[in-house]
Amino acid sequence: MASLELRNVVKRYKSQTVLDNLSLTVADGETLVLFGPSGAGKTVLLRLVAGVIDPDEGKIFIGGEDMTDLDAEFRGVGMAFQNFALFPHMTAFDNIATPLEASRSSQSAIKAGVQNVAKLLKIGHVLSHKPRALSNGQKQRTALARALVGSPPVLLLDDPLRNVDAKLRFEMRLELPRLLADRGATVVYVTQDYKEAMALGDRIAVMSQGVIKQLGTPEQIYREPANIEIARLFGDPTINLLDVKPSRDAKGIYVGLSNVQVHLTGAYDATVGRDCVIGLRPEALSFVDESTPAAIPVTVEAETPLNEKIVTLVRTVRGREILVSRPAGTPGQSEGRAHIAVDGKSALLFDRASGDRIGSKNVINLRSGEAA
């Protein structure tokens, strides 16, 4: 295993800055997911670490050693690309064996290494096939096997499941953590799929426009997003975002939702009268009886199944649309008038102008009252 560190790395293409003074450390044996939209700089970062391209500024360290000026073949890095990058004239066996051939391993070591990783990835039966005879799933597993076969201390995976079907993608999400743990490598994994990021990463680095916007565990990113943009990226159905303007009464700072005052606990004094946005995850809302304290009256507009959940669109008395999510098979309401309650501990408050989240925690209490 080996740690990975990027210090103040800058990469430009002509007048465009693709990575902007980026610093990042990945611990020995950690799986770090780079998550973000296309063009965020994720693949460029991987190519810099691999030595395929050079940084314009900054340093890259692997295992504490400066690798910035070292050629790719001497860095001890394995990489799997989203477009497979298999040699079309070679069999799957020969494609997988290329790192071992390059390191001048013995023929017996090459055979054993290829067969071992092929068994792990369940492609032993296609080792004699050339890429044109392989399905996309088999091509992807072949590319992944080639990255794994030499047991590199650092493994770079560039959106490896992007071009495979949904069923295989789901299966590989389950299998990959075990495979990576067995290899003990330090892994940097690129994806645009938040579910993959949540399932595979020890930590997630959310990237946008060449910088890291937030770095944390999957739980931290989901529960405490740094801004509205990140809050929207994680979650299906998406988070509810409602414009509010905090006010103050004898009990403290509150925001109004329908005829309910949502009281916030925390350092929110400066938010009184300020344009803000409250974020409510659909699963943090539930249908309740009208007699429930702080129940919010709504009208049910539509309902649809989503994976193993039921998602309901409701409208408040002020015309605000809100999504409510519950596990399939649990009680809810599919039409007419209803009431919902907020799991206050899951509420988030953002500054409307900057989009940044306000405070480190948003623990709230509810009481019935007049809307703000």
C-alpha positions as CSV (number, residue, x, y, z in Angstrom):
1,M,0.0,0.0,0.0
2,A,1.0,3.6,-0.4
3,S,-0.4,7.0,0.4
4,L,-1.1,9.5,-2.3
5,E,-0.7,13.3,-2.0
6,L,-1.2,16.1,-4.5
7,R,0.2,19.5,-3.4
8,N,-1.0,22.7,-5.0
9,V,-1.5,21.1,-8.4
10,V,-2.4,23.2,-11.4
11,K,-3.2,22.0,-14.9
12,R,-4.1,24.2,-17.8
13,Y,-5.1,23.6,-21.4
14,K,-4.4,26.8,-23.3
15,S,-6.3,29.5,-21.4
16,Q,-8.5,27.1,-19.5
17,T,-7.5,26.1,-15.9
18,V,-8.7,22.5,-15.5
19,L,-7.3,21.9,-12.0
20,D,-6.9,25.0,-9.9
21,N,-4.3,24.8,-7.0
22,L,-5.7,21.5,-5.9
23,S,-4.3,19.7,-2.8
24,L,-5.5,16.3,-1.7
25,T,-4.2,13.4,0.5
26,V,-5.4,9.8,0.2
27,A,-4.3,7.5,3.1
28,D,-2.8,4.0,2.7
29,G,-5.5,1.6,1.7
30,E,-8.2,4.2,1.5
31,T,-10.8,4.3,-1.3
32,L,-11.4,8.0,-2.3
33,V,-14.2,8.7,-4.8
34,L,-13.9,11.8,-7.0
35,F,-17.5,12.8,-7.7
36,G,-18.8,15.5,-9.9
37,P,-20.2,16.5,-13.3
38,S,-18.5,16.0,-16.6
39,G,-15.7,18.6,-17.0
40,A,-15.0,18.9,-13.3
41,G,-11.4,17.8,-13.7
42,K,-11.7,14.2,-12.3
43,T,-10.2,12.3,-15.2
44,V,-7.4,14.9,-15.6
45,L,-6.5,14.4,-11.9
46,L,-6.2,10.6,-12.5
47,R,-4.1,11.1,-15.6
48,L,-1.7,13.4,-13.6
49,V,-1.3,10.8,-10.9
50,A,-0.7,8.0,-13.4
51,G,2.0,10.1,-15.2
52,V,0.1,10.2,-18.5
53,I,0.2,14.0,-18.4
54,D,2.3,16.5,-16.4
55,P,1.1,19.2,-14.0
56,D,1.9,22.9,-14.9
57,E,2.5,23.5,-11.2
58,G,2.6,21.5,-8.0
59,K,3.8,18.2,-6.8
60,I,2.6,14.6,-6.7
61,F,3.8,12.1,-4.0
62,I,3.2,8.4,-3.8
63,G,4.3,6.6,-0.7
64,G,5.9,9.8,0.4
65,E,8.2,10.0,-2.6
66,D,8.0,12.8,-5.2
67,M,6.8,11.2,-8.4
68,T,6.1,14.5,-10.3
69,D,8.8,14.0,-12.9
70,L,8.9,10.2,-12.9
71,D,7.7,8.3,-16.0
72,A,4.4,6.5,-15.7
73,E,5.8,3.0,-15.8
74,F,7.9,3.6,-12.7
75,R,5.1,4.9,-10.5
76,G,3.5,1.6,-9.4
77,V,0.0,2.7,-10.5
78,G,-2.7,0.6,-12.1
79,M,-5.5,2.3,-14.1
80,A,-8.8,1.2,-15.6
81,F,-10.5,3.5,-18.1
82,Q,-14.2,4.0,-18.8
83,N,-13.6,3.2,-22.5
84,F,-11.9,-0.1,-21.7
85,A,-8.7,0.7,-23.7
86,L,-8.2,-3.0,-24.6
87,F,-5.8,-4.0,-27.4
88,P,-8.1,-5.4,-30.1
89,H,-5.6,-7.8,-31.5
90,M,-4.9,-9.5,-28.2
91,T,-6.9,-12.0,-26.2
92,A,-8.4,-11.1,-22.8
93,F,-5.7,-13.2,-21.2
94,D,-2.9,-11.2,-23.0
95,N,-4.6,-7.9,-22.3
96,I,-4.7,-8.7,-18.6
97,A,-1.1,-9.9,-18.6
98,T,0.4,-6.7,-20.1
99,P,1.5,-5.2,-16.7
100,L,3.1,-8.5,-15.7
101,E,4.8,-8.8,-19.0
102,A,6.1,-5.2,-18.6
103,S,7.5,-6.1,-15.2
104,R,9.3,-9.2,-16.7
105,S,7.4,-11.7,-14.5
106,S,8.0,-15.4,-15.2
107,Q,5.5,-17.2,-17.4
108,S,4.3,-19.2,-14.5
109,A,3.7,-16.1,-12.4
110,I,1.9,-14.4,-15.3
111,K,-0.4,-17.4,-15.8
112,A,-1.2,-17.7,-12.1
113,G,-1.7,-14.0,-11.8
114,V,-4.1,-13.7,-14.7
115,Q,-6.1,-16.8,-13.7
116,N,-6.4,-15.6,-10.1
117,V,-7.8,-12.2,-11.0
118,A,-10.0,-13.6,-13.8
119,K,-11.5,-16.0,-11.2
120,L,-12.2,-13.1,-8.9
121,L,-14.0,-11.2,-11.6
122,K,-15.7,-14.3,-13.1
123,I,-14.2,-14.0,-16.6
124,G,-12.1,-17.2,-16.6
125,H,-14.3,-18.6,-19.4
126,V,-13.5,-15.7,-21.9
127,L,-9.7,-15.5,-21.5
128,S,-9.1,-16.8,-25.0
129,H,-11.5,-14.3,-26.6
130,K,-10.5,-11.1,-28.3
131,P,-12.3,-7.9,-27.3
132,R,-14.7,-7.9,-30.3
133,A,-16.1,-11.2,-28.9
134,L,-16.7,-9.8,-25.4
135,S,-19.8,-8.1,-24.1
136,N,-19.4,-4.6,-22.6
137,G,-19.5,-6.2,-19.1
138,Q,-16.8,-8.7,-20.0
139,K,-14.7,-5.9,-21.5
140,Q,-15.0,-3.8,-18.4
141,R,-14.0,-6.8,-16.1
142,T,-11.1,-7.5,-18.4
143,A,-9.9,-3.9,-18.1
144,L,-10.4,-4.0,-14.3
145,A,-8.5,-7.3,-14.1
146,R,-5.6,-5.7,-16.0
147,A,-5.5,-2.9,-13.5
148,L,-5.6,-5.3,-10.6
149,V,-3.3,-8.1,-11.8
150,G,0.0,-6.5,-10.7
151,S,-1.3,-5.6,-7.2
152,P,-0.3,-2.0,-7.7
153,P,-0.1,0.1,-4.5
154,V,-2.2,2.8,-6.1
155,L,-5.2,1.9,-8.3
156,L,-7.0,4.6,-10.4
157,L,-10.5,3.7,-11.7
158,D,-12.0,6.1,-14.2
159,D,-15.8,5.6,-14.1
160,P,-15.3,1.9,-14.8
161,L,-19.0,1.0,-14.6
162,R,-20.3,3.8,-16.8
163,N,-20.6,1.6,-20.0
164,V,-22.1,-1.5,-18.5
165,D,-25.8,-2.3,-18.1
166,A,-27.8,-1.5,-14.9
167,K,-27.8,-5.1,-13.7
168,L,-24.1,-5.6,-13.9
169,R,-23.5,-2.1,-12.5
170,F,-25.5,-3.1,-9.4
171,E,-23.7,-6.4,-9.0
172,M,-20.3,-4.7,-9.4
173,R,-21.2,-2.1,-6.7
174,L,-21.6,-5.0,-4.4
175,E,-18.4,-6.9,-5.5
176,L,-16.0,-4.0,-5.9
177,P,-15.5,-3.1,-2.2
178,R,-14.5,-6.7,-1.5
179,L,-12.2,-6.9,-4.4
180,L,-10.5,-3.6,-3.5
181,A,-10.2,-4.6,0.1
182,D,-8.6,-7.9,-0.8
183,R,-6.0,-6.1,-2.9
184,G,-5.2,-3.6,-0.2
185,A,-4.5,-0.8,-2.7
186,T,-5.0,2.9,-2.3
187,V,-7.8,3.6,-4.7
188,V,-9.0,6.8,-6.4
189,Y,-12.4,6.1,-8.1
190,V,-14.1,8.5,-10.5
191,T,-17.9,8.5,-11.0
192,Q,-20.8,10.7,-11.8
193,D,-23.2,8.4,-10.1
194,Y,-23.9,9.4,-6.5
195,K,-25.0,5.9,-5.5
196,E,-21.7,4.5,-6.6
197,A,-19.9,7.2,-4.7
198,M,-21.9,6.5,-1.5
199,A,-21.4,2.7,-1.9
200,L,-17.7,2.6,-2.7
201,G,-16.0,5.5,-1.0
202,D,-14.4,5.7,2.4
203,R,-14.4,9.4,1.6
204,I,-15.9,11.4,-1.3
205,A,-14.3,14.5,-2.9
206,V,-17.0,16.5,-4.6
207,M,-15.4,18.4,-7.6
208,S,-16.6,21.2,-9.7
209,Q,-14.6,23.4,-12.2
210,G,-11.2,22.1,-11.1
211,V,-11.6,22.5,-7.4
212,I,-12.7,20.3,-4.5
213,K,-16.0,21.8,-3.1
214,Q,-16.3,19.3,-0.2
215,L,-14.4,16.4,1.2
216,G,-15.9,14.0,3.7
217,T,-17.4,10.6,4.4
218,P,-20.5,9.6,2.5
219,E,-22.6,10.2,5.6
220,Q,-21.1,13.7,6.0
221,I,-21.6,14.7,2.4
222,Y,-25.2,13.5,2.5
223,R,-26.2,14.8,5.9
224,E,-24.1,18.0,5.9
225,P,-23.6,19.2,2.3
226,A,-21.5,22.3,2.0
227,N,-23.9,24.1,-0.3
228,I,-27.2,23.7,-2.2
229,E,-25.4,22.4,-5.3
230,I,-24.0,19.5,-3.4
231,A,-27.3,18.9,-1.6
232,R,-29.0,18.5,-5.0
233,L,-26.4,16.1,-6.3
234,F,-27.0,13.5,-3.6
235,G,-30.3,11.9,-3.1
236,D,-33.1,10.3,-5.2
237,P,-35.7,11.8,-5.0
238,T,-33.9,15.1,-4.8
239,I,-33.9,17.3,-1.7
240,N,-36.8,19.8,-1.1
241,L,-35.5,23.4,-1.2
242,L,-37.9,26.1,0.0
243,D,-37.3,29.8,0.2
244,V,-37.6,31.1,3.8
245,K,-36.8,34.2,5.8
246,P,-35.9,33.4,9.4
247,S,-37.7,35.4,12.2
248,R,-37.4,35.6,16.0
249,D,-39.8,35.1,18.8
250,A,-39.5,34.3,22.5
251,K,-38.4,30.8,21.7
252,G,-35.7,31.7,19.3
253,I,-35.1,31.7,15.5
254,Y,-37.7,30.1,13.3
255,V,-38.8,29.8,9.7
256,G,-42.4,29.4,8.5
257,L,-43.8,26.3,6.6
258,S,-47.5,26.6,5.9
259,N,-49.1,27.2,9.4
260,V,-46.1,25.7,11.3
261,Q,-43.2,27.5,12.8
262,V,-39.9,25.6,12.5
263,H,-37.6,26.6,15.3
264,L,-33.8,26.3,14.7
265,T,-31.3,25.8,17.4
266,G,-27.8,27.0,16.7
267,A,-25.9,30.2,15.9
268,Y,-28.5,31.7,13.6
269,D,-29.0,35.1,15.1
270,A,-27.5,36.7,12.0
271,T,-30.0,35.1,9.7
272,V,-33.1,37.0,11.0
273,G,-34.7,38.8,8.1
274,R,-32.1,37.3,5.7
275,D,-33.1,35.4,2.5
276,C,-32.4,31.7,3.2
277,V,-33.3,28.3,1.8
278,I,-34.4,25.4,4.0
279,G,-33.5,21.9,2.8
280,L,-35.7,18.9,3.7
281,R,-34.8,15.4,2.5
282,P,-38.0,13.6,1.3
283,E,-37.3,10.7,3.7
284,A,-37.2,13.3,6.6
285,L,-40.9,13.9,6.0
286,S,-43.7,11.6,6.9
287,F,-47.5,11.4,6.8
288,V,-49.1,11.9,10.2
289,D,-52.6,12.3,11.7
290,E,-54.1,15.8,11.8
291,S,-53.9,15.8,15.6
292,T,-50.2,15.4,15.6
293,P,-48.4,18.4,17.0
294,A,-47.0,20.7,14.3
295,A,-48.6,18.7,11.5
296,I,-48.4,20.6,8.2
297,P,-51.6,20.5,6.1
298,V,-51.0,19.5,2.5
299,T,-52.9,18.3,-0.6
300,V,-51.6,15.1,-2.3
301,E,-51.0,15.8,-6.0
302,A,-49.4,12.6,-7.3
303,E,-47.7,9.4,-6.2
304,T,-45.2,7.1,-7.9
305,P,-43.0,4.1,-7.0
306,L,-39.2,4.6,-7.1
307,N,-37.0,1.6,-6.5
308,E,-38.1,0.3,-3.1
309,K,-39.8,3.6,-2.1
310,I,-43.0,5.4,-2.7
311,V,-42.6,9.1,-3.6
312,T,-45.5,11.5,-3.1
313,L,-45.8,15.0,-4.4
314,V,-47.8,17.2,-2.0
315,R,-48.7,20.9,-2.1
316,T,-48.9,23.2,0.9
317,V,-51.6,25.8,1.6
318,R,-49.2,28.4,0.1
319,G,-48.7,26.4,-3.1
320,R,-45.3,25.0,-2.3
321,E,-44.5,21.6,-3.8
322,I,-42.8,19.1,-1.5
323,L,-41.7,15.5,-2.1
324,V,-42.3,12.9,0.6
325,S,-40.6,9.5,0.5
326,R,-41.5,6.4,2.4
327,P,-40.5,2.7,2.1
328,A,-42.8,0.7,-0.2
329,G,-45.5,-1.1,1.8
330,T,-45.7,1.4,4.6
331,P,-48.8,3.5,5.3
332,G,-49.2,6.8,3.4
333,Q,-51.8,8.8,1.5
334,S,-52.3,8.8,-2.3
335,E,-54.9,11.5,-2.7
336,G,-56.9,14.2,-1.1
337,R,-56.0,16.3,2.0
338,A,-53.3,15.0,4.3
339,H,-50.8,16.2,6.9
340,I,-47.0,15.8,7.1
341,A,-44.4,16.2,9.8
342,V,-40.8,17.2,9.6
343,D,-37.9,15.2,11.1
344,G,-36.4,18.4,12.4
345,K,-32.9,16.9,13.1
346,S,-32.5,16.4,9.3
347,A,-33.3,19.9,8.2
348,L,-30.6,22.1,6.6
349,L,-30.4,25.9,6.2
350,F,-28.6,27.6,3.4
351,D,-27.9,31.2,2.5
352,R,-29.9,32.0,-0.6
353,A,-27.4,34.4,-2.2
354,S,-24.3,32.2,-1.8
355,G,-25.9,28.8,-1.6
356,D,-23.6,27.9,1.3
357,R,-25.0,25.9,4.3
358,I,-25.4,27.9,7.5
359,G,-24.0,26.3,10.6
360,S,-22.6,22.8,11.1
361,K,-25.8,21.3,12.4
362,N,-29.5,22.1,12.1
363,V,-31.5,20.6,15.0
364,I,-35.0,22.0,15.1
365,N,-38.1,21.9,17.2
366,L,-41.6,22.4,15.9
367,R,-44.7,24.0,17.2
368,S,-48.0,25.1,15.6
369,G,-48.3,28.7,14.8
370,E,-48.6,31.3,12.1
371,A,-46.4,31.1,9.0
372,A,-43.6,33.6,8.6
